[in-house]
Amino acid sequence: MKRTVCTYAVGAEKFRAMALAMLVSVREHAAGSVDRYIVFTDCLRWRSVPDWVELVLLDCEVSADRDANWAIKPLLLSHPSVAQDLLLYIDADTTVYSDVIGRCFQWIQDRSLLVYMDFLEPDQNWGPINLLSVYQQAGYDARNLKINAGIIGRAPDALGRAMQRLYGKLFAEGELRRFFADEMYRRNDEPYLGLAVQLAYRELGIPQAETLHDLSVQDYALTIGANPALFRVSGGPIIRVSWYPTDIVRPAMVHWISSTQYFQYRRILWTSLWRAALFRPWWVVLVRDEVFTLKKRLRMKFQGFMGKRG
C-alpha cells in the first residue's frame, strides 16, 4: 500500500508554486516516509515540475475564488488515482520543518482516519461558532467540536471510504449553510468534515473514537492571530497566539492560514523553489504575485488610514 502525500493547485499560477514549495519541504524532511507526491490540478501545462511530483487532472468545476474551491477537497480523497493508497492531504500553504509525516502515516494505518479535530464541551465555541448548535438546528445528532481541514488522512478501508463519501455528499448538499451568518462559514468544508467523521463511525456501527489525531501544536501549528514579526526571528518560526499559553517554537509543520502576505512565507516560497532547482522557470510567477501582494497591502493600509480619518 503506497503512502501518498497530496495537495491541490487550481486557478492562479501562484497556487502551483505554493503546492510545489510545500511538497519540497515534505520531501526534504520525510522522503523515507512517502512513496508518491501528487498535485491535483485543473491544468497539466505547468512551467516546470520535478520528476518526483505527479500531476493529476481534476474533472470538476473550478472557481477563480480560492475559498469556493474548498469543495474540491472531498474529491481528492475519493479520486481513483489514490483509491488504494494511504493518503495524507496537506494544504498548499503549509511548510514542513521536521519529519512528522511518518508518524501521520502510521496513525492513518492504525486508525483509518487522521483528522485535526477535537471534541468540545457543548457550550464551547470553534472561533465564533458553536458547531453543536449548527448540527442540532440542521437535525443532526452530533457532538460539538473544533477542526482544521489543512491536514486530512484516510486509509482505503471501510471507515476511510465511508468518511470520504459522507464528506463529499454532505458538502454537496450543503444543509448546514443556512445556519451560518458569516459567508465564509457558509462555504467552509470543515463543519461537514467533522460531521462526516461522526456519521461514518455510526454508519459502520463502530464506537466513536475520542481522539482523531495525536498532533500537538508542536507538531502542527496554525498561524491564526499570530504575530508575523516572530516568524523570522533566529531559531523561528515562533508562533505566539492568544489561545496558547507559551510560544510554539519551530513546530514540525506550520499552516500559514491567511498569511501568504507575510514576508516569512514569501521568503519560504522563493528559497524552497531555489533549493529544488525550480526558481528559474517560476520566478516570473513569484515576482508577479509579490507585486499583487504589495498592491493589496498598500490598499488595505490606505483604507485603514482613511477609516481612521473618517
Sine and cosine of phi, psi and omega as CSV:
sin_phi,cos_phi,sin_psi,cos_psi,sin_omega,cos_omega
0.00,0.00,0.85,-0.53,-0.08,-1.00
-0.98,0.18,0.60,-0.80,0.06,-1.00
-0.99,-0.14,0.92,-0.40,-0.14,-0.99
-0.88,-0.47,0.78,-0.62,0.17,-0.99
-0.98,-0.19,0.76,-0.65,-0.01,-1.00
-0.70,-0.71,0.32,-0.95,0.15,-0.99
-0.48,-0.88,-0.11,-0.99,0.10,-1.00
-0.65,-0.76,0.43,-0.90,0.02,-1.00
-0.58,-0.82,0.96,-0.28,0.00,-1.00
-0.77,-0.64,0.39,-0.92,0.01,-1.00
0.99,0.11,-0.79,-0.61,-0.10,-0.99
-0.88,0.47,0.53,-0.85,-0.01,-1.00
-0.89,0.45,-0.44,0.90,-0.03,-1.00
-0.87,0.49,-0.49,0.87,0.02,-1.00
-0.94,0.34,-0.46,0.89,0.07,-1.00
-0.93,0.36,-0.68,0.74,0.05,-1.00
-0.89,0.46,-0.65,0.76,0.02,-1.00
-0.89,0.45,-0.68,0.73,0.00,-1.00
-0.89,0.46,-0.67,0.74,0.02,-1.00
-0.91,0.42,-0.67,0.75,0.01,-1.00
-0.89,0.46,-0.65,0.76,0.02,-1.00
-0.90,0.44,-0.73,0.69,-0.02,-1.00
-0.92,0.40,-0.56,0.83,0.08,-1.00
-0.86,0.50,-0.69,0.72,-0.01,-1.00
-0.92,0.40,-0.57,0.82,0.08,-1.00
-0.90,0.44,-0.75,0.66,-0.07,-1.00
-0.91,0.42,-0.56,0.83,0.00,-1.00
-0.92,0.40,-0.48,0.87,-0.10,-0.99
-0.91,-0.41,-0.18,0.98,-0.10,-0.99
-0.59,-0.80,0.51,0.86,-0.07,-1.00
-0.84,0.54,-0.61,0.80,-0.03,-1.00
-0.95,0.30,-0.19,0.98,-0.04,-1.00
-0.99,-0.17,-0.11,0.99,-0.16,-0.99
-0.81,-0.58,0.71,-0.71,0.05,-1.00
-0.99,-0.17,-0.54,0.84,-0.05,-1.00
-0.69,-0.72,0.58,-0.82,0.11,-0.99
-0.84,-0.54,0.86,-0.51,-0.10,-0.99
-0.80,-0.60,0.67,-0.74,0.19,-0.98
-0.88,-0.47,0.88,-0.47,0.13,-0.99
-0.99,0.14,0.72,-0.70,-0.16,-0.99
-0.52,-0.85,0.27,-0.96,0.05,-1.00
-0.99,-0.13,0.03,1.00,-0.04,-1.00
-0.45,-0.89,0.72,-0.69,-0.01,-1.00
-0.99,-0.13,-0.03,1.00,-0.01,-1.00
-1.00,-0.06,0.98,0.18,0.02,-1.00
-1.00,-0.08,0.40,-0.92,-0.01,-1.00
-0.89,0.46,-0.67,0.74,0.05,-1.00
-0.23,-0.97,0.61,-0.80,0.00,-1.00
-0.65,-0.76,0.74,-0.68,0.06,-1.00
-0.88,0.48,0.45,-0.89,-0.05,-1.00
-0.94,0.35,-0.21,0.98,0.02,-1.00
-1.00,-0.02,-0.04,1.00,0.03,-1.00
-0.97,-0.23,0.78,-0.63,0.09,-1.00
-0.99,-0.14,0.75,-0.67,0.14,-0.99
-0.99,-0.16,0.79,-0.62,0.00,-1.00
-0.86,-0.51,0.84,-0.54,-0.06,-1.00
-0.97,0.23,0.76,-0.65,0.05,-1.00
-1.00,0.01,0.68,-0.73,0.06,-1.00
-0.96,-0.29,0.96,0.27,-0.03,-1.00
-0.39,-0.92,0.23,-0.97,0.02,-1.00
-0.96,0.29,0.70,-0.71,0.00,-1.00
-0.86,-0.51,0.67,-0.74,-0.03,-1.00
-0.96,-0.26,0.43,-0.90,0.13,-0.99
-0.96,0.26,-0.26,0.97,0.03,-1.00
-1.00,0.07,0.90,-0.44,-0.07,-1.00
-0.81,0.59,-0.73,0.68,-0.08,-1.00
-0.92,0.39,-0.51,0.86,0.02,-1.00
-0.90,0.43,-0.36,0.93,-0.02,-1.00
-0.99,0.15,0.06,1.00,0.11,-0.99
-0.85,0.53,-0.44,0.90,0.00,-1.00
-0.90,0.44,-0.26,0.97,-0.02,-1.00
-0.96,0.29,-0.52,0.85,-0.12,-0.99
-0.81,0.59,-0.75,0.67,0.02,-1.00
-0.87,0.50,-0.50,0.87,-0.01,-1.00
-0.93,0.36,-0.53,0.85,-0.01,-1.00
-0.92,0.40,-0.68,0.74,-0.06,-1.00
-0.90,0.44,-0.49,0.87,-0.05,-1.00
-0.96,-0.27,0.19,0.98,-0.05,-1.00
-0.92,0.39,0.68,-0.74,-0.03,-1.00
-0.83,0.56,-0.50,0.87,-0.06,-1.00
-0.92,0.38,-0.32,0.95,-0.01,-1.00
-0.83,-0.56,0.29,0.96,-0.12,-0.99
-0.86,0.52,-0.53,0.85,-0.06,-1.00
-0.97,-0.26,0.17,0.98,-0.08,-1.00
-0.99,-0.13,0.49,-0.87,0.33,-0.94
-0.96,0.30,0.90,-0.44,-0.20,-0.98
-0.92,-0.39,0.75,-0.66,0.09,-1.00
-0.83,-0.56,0.94,-0.34,0.07,-1.00
-1.00,0.00,0.70,-0.72,0.05,-1.00
-0.72,-0.69,0.74,-0.67,0.06,-1.00
-0.85,0.53,0.56,-0.83,-0.06,-1.00
-0.92,0.40,-0.44,0.90,0.00,-1.00
-1.00,0.01,0.77,0.64,-0.01,-1.00
-0.77,-0.63,0.54,-0.84,0.08,-1.00
-0.81,-0.59,0.72,-0.69,0.05,-1.00
-0.98,-0.19,0.79,-0.61,-0.04,-1.00
-0.95,-0.31,-0.34,0.94,0.05,-1.00
-0.41,-0.91,0.20,-0.98,-0.17,-0.98
-0.99,0.15,0.99,-0.16,0.20,-0.98
-0.92,-0.39,-0.08,1.00,-0.09,-1.00
-0.91,0.41,-0.67,0.74,0.02,-1.00
-0.86,0.51,-0.64,0.76,0.04,-1.00
-0.91,0.41,-0.60,0.80,0.04,-1.00
-0.88,0.47,-0.71,0.71,0.00,-1.00
-0.91,0.42,-0.60,0.80,0.04,-1.00
-0.90,0.44,-0.64,0.77,0.04,-1.00
-0.89,0.46,-0.72,0.70,-0.01,-1.00
-0.88,0.47,-0.67,0.74,0.00,-1.00
-0.90,0.45,-0.63,0.78,-0.05,-1.00
-0.99,0.15,-0.57,0.82,-0.17,-0.99
-0.90,-0.43,-0.05,1.00,0.02,-1.00
0.98,0.22,-0.60,0.80,-0.04,-1.00
-0.76,-0.65,0.61,-0.79,0.24,-0.97
-0.81,-0.59,0.95,-0.31,0.01,-1.00
-0.76,-0.65,0.78,-0.62,-0.07,-1.00
-0.99,0.17,0.95,0.31,0.02,-1.00
-0.68,-0.73,0.49,-0.87,0.03,-1.00
-0.69,-0.73,0.66,-0.76,0.02,-1.00
-0.96,0.26,0.57,-0.82,-0.04,-1.00
-0.87,-0.49,0.30,-0.95,0.17,-0.99
-0.91,0.42,0.44,-0.90,-0.10,-1.00
-0.82,0.57,-0.52,0.85,-0.08,-1.00
-1.00,-0.08,0.05,1.00,0.00,-1.00
-1.00,0.08,0.48,-0.88,-0.01,-1.00
-0.96,-0.28,0.45,-0.90,0.23,-0.97
-0.98,-0.19,0.99,-0.17,-0.17,-0.98
0.88,0.47,-0.80,-0.59,0.02,-1.00
-1.00,0.02,0.02,1.00,-0.17,-0.99
-0.93,-0.37,0.65,-0.76,0.19,-0.98
-0.97,-0.24,0.97,-0.25,-0.09,-1.00
-0.94,0.35,-0.46,0.89,0.06,-1.00
-0.86,0.50,-0.71,0.71,0.01,-1.00
-0.87,0.49,-0.67,0.74,0.00,-1.00
-0.90,0.44,-0.72,0.69,-0.01,-1.00
-0.88,0.47,-0.68,0.73,-0.01,-1.00
-0.91,0.42,-0.67,0.74,0.02,-1.00
-0.89,0.46,-0.53,0.85,0.01,-1.00
-0.99,0.11,-0.05,1.00,0.06,-1.00
1.00,0.01,0.31,0.95,0.00,-1.00
-0.98,-0.22,0.64,-0.76,0.12,-0.99
-1.00,-0.05,1.00,-0.03,-0.08,-1.00
-0.62,-0.79,0.37,-0.93,-0.06,-1.00
-1.00,0.04,0.37,-0.93,0.04,-1.00
-0.96,0.28,0.51,-0.86,-0.04,-1.00
-0.32,-0.95,0.22,-0.98,0.23,-0.97
-0.85,-0.53,0.45,-0.89,-0.17,-0.98
-0.35,-0.94,0.50,-0.87,0.19,-0.98
-0.70,-0.71,0.77,-0.64,-0.07,-1.00
-0.98,-0.17,0.39,0.92,0.05,-1.00
-0.96,0.26,-0.24,0.97,0.08,-1.00
-0.60,-0.80,0.79,-0.61,-0.02,-1.00
-0.62,-0.79,0.74,-0.67,0.06,-1.00
-0.80,-0.59,0.56,-0.83,0.09,-1.00
-0.49,-0.87,0.58,-0.81,0.10,-1.00
-1.00,-0.04,0.41,-0.91,0.01,-1.00
-0.99,0.11,0.82,0.57,0.00,-1.00
-0.85,-0.53,-0.13,-0.99,-0.10,-0.99
-0.86,0.50,-0.72,0.70,-0.03,-1.00
-0.93,0.36,-0.68,0.73,0.02,-1.00
-0.88,0.47,-0.68,0.74,-0.02,-1.00
-0.94,0.33,-0.60,0.80,0.03,-1.00
-0.90,0.44,-0.69,0.73,0.00,-1.00
-0.89,0.46,-0.74,0.67,-0.07,-1.00
-0.91,0.40,-0.57,0.82,0.03,-1.00
-0.93,0.38,-0.71,0.70,-0.01,-1.00
-0.93,0.37,-0.61,0.80,0.04,-1.00
-0.84,0.55,-0.77,0.64,0.00,-1.00
-0.92,0.39,-0.67,0.74,-0.03,-1.00
-0.91,0.42,-0.75,0.66,-0.03,-1.00
-0.90,0.44,-0.67,0.75,-0.02,-1.00
-0.93,0.37,-0.62,0.78,0.02,-1.00
-0.91,0.42,-0.63,0.78,0.00,-1.00
-0.96,0.28,-0.55,0.84,0.11,-0.99
0.89,0.45,0.59,0.81,-0.07,-1.00
-0.91,0.41,-0.33,0.94,-0.05,-1.00
-1.00,0.06,-0.28,0.96,-0.20,-0.98
-0.83,0.55,-0.68,0.73,-0.10,-1.00
-0.94,0.35,-0.17,0.99,-0.01,-1.00
-0.99,-0.10,0.05,1.00,0.08,-1.00
-0.95,-0.30,0.78,-0.63,0.03,-1.00
-0.98,0.19,-0.52,0.85,-0.05,-1.00
-1.00,0.09,0.75,-0.66,-0.04,-1.00
-0.88,0.48,-0.59,0.81,0.00,-1.00
-0.88,0.48,-0.68,0.73,-0.01,-1.00
-0.94,0.35,-0.48,0.88,0.04,-1.00
-0.89,0.45,-0.55,0.84,-0.03,-1.00
-1.00,-0.07,-0.15,0.99,-0.13,-0.99
-0.94,0.34,0.67,-0.74,0.01,-1.00
-1.00,0.08,-0.29,0.96,-0.17,-0.99
-0.90,0.43,-0.67,0.75,0.06,-1.00
-0.85,0.52,-0.56,0.83,0.01,-1.00
-0.96,0.30,-0.59,0.80,0.05,-1.00
-0.89,0.45,-0.72,0.69,0.02,-1.00
-0.88,0.48,-0.60,0.80,0.05,-1.00
-0.95,0.32,-0.66,0.75,-0.01,-1.00
-0.87,0.49,-0.64,0.77,0.03,-1.00
-0.85,0.52,-0.75,0.67,-0.04,-1.00
-0.92,0.40,-0.66,0.75,-0.01,-1.00
-0.94,0.35,-0.50,0.87,0.03,-1.00
-0.90,0.43,-0.71,0.70,0.06,-1.00
-0.86,0.51,-0.70,0.71,-0.05,-1.00
-0.91,0.41,-0.67,0.75,-0.02,-1.00
-0.87,0.49,-0.60,0.80,-0.04,-1.00
-1.00,-0.01,-0.05,1.00,-0.02,-1.00
0.94,0.35,0.48,0.88,0.00,-1.00
-0.98,-0.19,0.71,-0.71,0.06,-1.00
-0.83,0.55,0.69,-0.73,-0.02,-1.00
-0.89,0.46,0.81,-0.59,0.08,-1.00
-0.93,0.37,0.73,-0.68,0.01,-1.00
-0.98,0.18,-0.39,0.92,-0.01,-1.00
-0.83,-0.56,0.85,-0.53,-0.04,-1.00
-0.98,-0.18,-0.09,1.00,0.02,-1.00
-0.30,-0.95,0.27,-0.96,0.10,-1.00
-0.85,-0.52,0.46,0.89,-0.03,-1.00
-1.00,0.07,0.84,-0.54,0.11,-0.99
-1.00,0.01,0.09,-1.00,0.07,-1.00
-0.90,0.44,-0.37,0.93,0.05,-1.00
-0.97,0.23,-0.31,0.95,0.06,-1.00
-1.00,-0.03,-0.62,0.78,-0.13,-0.99
-0.55,-0.83,0.96,-0.28,-0.09,-1.00
-0.94,-0.34,0.65,-0.76,0.04,-1.00
-0.97,-0.24,0.60,-0.80,-0.08,-1.00
-0.99,-0.14,0.27,0.96,0.02,-1.00
-0.88,0.48,0.87,-0.50,0.04,-1.00
0.97,0.26,0.17,0.99,-0.05,-1.00
-0.98,0.17,0.38,-0.92,0.04,-1.00
-1.00,0.10,0.93,-0.37,-0.08,-1.00
-0.91,0.40,-0.36,0.93,0.00,-1.00
-0.90,0.44,-0.42,0.91,-0.04,-1.00
-1.00,0.06,-0.15,0.99,-0.04,-1.00
-0.92,0.40,-0.52,0.86,-0.13,-0.99
-0.94,-0.33,0.26,0.97,0.05,-1.00
-0.94,0.33,0.31,-0.95,0.00,-1.00
-0.85,0.52,0.78,-0.63,-0.02,-1.00
0.99,0.10,0.05,1.00,-0.05,-1.00
-0.97,0.22,-0.12,-0.99,0.09,1.00
-0.97,0.26,0.55,-0.83,0.12,-0.99
-0.95,-0.31,0.83,-0.56,-0.01,-1.00
-0.97,-0.24,0.94,-0.35,0.04,-1.00
-0.91,-0.41,0.90,-0.44,-0.05,-1.00
-0.76,-0.65,0.41,-0.91,-0.08,-1.00
-0.93,0.36,-0.41,0.91,-0.10,-0.99
-1.00,-0.02,0.08,1.00,0.04,-1.00
-0.75,-0.66,0.71,-0.70,-0.20,-0.98
-0.94,0.33,-0.40,0.92,-0.04,-1.00
-0.77,-0.63,0.27,-0.96,0.06,-1.00
-0.91,0.41,0.63,-0.78,0.08,-1.00
-0.98,-0.17,0.96,-0.29,-0.15,-0.99
-0.98,-0.18,0.87,-0.50,0.04,-1.00
0.67,0.74,0.91,0.41,0.06,-1.00
-0.92,0.39,0.26,-0.97,-0.04,-1.00
-0.90,0.44,-0.59,0.80,0.05,-1.00
-0.70,-0.71,0.63,-0.78,0.10,-0.99
-0.83,-0.55,0.82,-0.57,0.09,-1.00
-0.99,-0.15,0.94,-0.33,-0.10,-0.99
-0.99,0.13,0.92,0.40,-0.09,-1.00
-0.90,0.43,0.82,-0.57,0.03,-1.00
0.79,0.61,0.50,0.87,-0.12,-0.99
-0.83,-0.56,0.30,0.95,-0.05,-1.00
-0.93,0.37,-0.20,0.98,0.05,-1.00
-0.99,0.13,-0.16,0.99,-0.04,-1.00
-0.97,0.25,0.60,-0.80,-0.03,-1.00
-0.84,0.55,-0.66,0.75,-0.06,-1.00
-0.85,0.52,-0.71,0.71,-0.02,-1.00
-0.93,0.36,-0.62,0.79,0.05,-1.00
-0.86,0.51,-0.67,0.74,0.01,-1.00
-0.89,0.45,-0.63,0.78,0.01,-1.00
-0.87,0.49,-0.68,0.73,0.01,-1.00
-0.86,0.51,-0.77,0.64,-0.05,-1.00
-0.89,0.47,-0.75,0.66,-0.09,-1.00
-0.95,0.32,-0.58,0.81,0.02,-1.00
-0.90,0.44,-0.71,0.70,0.01,-1.00
-0.93,0.36,-0.53,0.85,0.06,-1.00
-0.90,0.43,-0.74,0.67,-0.02,-1.00
-0.89,0.46,-0.51,0.86,-0.02,-1.00
-1.00,-0.01,0.18,0.98,-0.02,-1.00
0.86,0.52,0.59,0.81,0.01,-1.00
-0.92,-0.40,0.04,1.00,-0.12,-0.99
-0.92,0.40,-0.69,0.73,-0.09,-1.00
-0.86,0.52,-0.75,0.66,-0.01,-1.00
-0.96,0.29,-0.34,0.94,-0.12,-0.99
-0.95,-0.30,-0.03,1.00,-0.11,-0.99
-0.91,0.42,-0.53,0.85,0.01,-1.00
-0.89,0.46,-0.67,0.75,0.03,-1.00
-0.89,0.45,-0.67,0.74,-0.02,-1.00
-0.91,0.41,-0.71,0.71,0.00,-1.00
-0.90,0.44,-0.69,0.72,0.01,-1.00
-0.86,0.51,-0.65,0.76,0.00,-1.00
-0.95,0.31,-0.55,0.84,0.07,-1.00
-0.88,0.48,-0.68,0.73,0.01,-1.00
-0.90,0.44,-0.70,0.72,0.03,-1.00
-0.88,0.48,-0.69,0.72,-0.02,-1.00
-0.91,0.42,-0.66,0.75,0.02,-1.00
-0.88,0.47,-0.72,0.70,0.03,-1.00
-0.87,0.49,-0.66,0.75,0.00,-1.00
-0.90,0.44,-0.69,0.73,-0.01,-1.00
-0.92,0.39,-0.66,0.75,0.03,-1.00
-0.90,0.44,-0.64,0.77,0.03,-1.00
-0.90,0.45,-0.66,0.75,0.01,-1.00
-0.91,0.42,-0.65,0.76,0.02,-1.00
-0.91,0.41,-0.65,0.76,0.02,-1.00
-0.90,0.43,-0.69,0.73,0.03,-1.00
-0.89,0.45,-0.62,0.78,0.05,-1.00
-0.91,0.41,-0.65,0.76,0.02,-1.00
-0.91,0.42,-0.70,0.71,0.00,-1.00
-0.92,0.40,-0.55,0.83,0.03,-1.00
-0.91,0.42,-0.63,0.78,0.02,-1.00
-0.93,0.37,-0.62,0.78,0.00,-1.00
-0.92,0.38,-0.57,0.82,-0.01,-1.00
-0.96,0.28,0.00,0.00,0.00,0.00
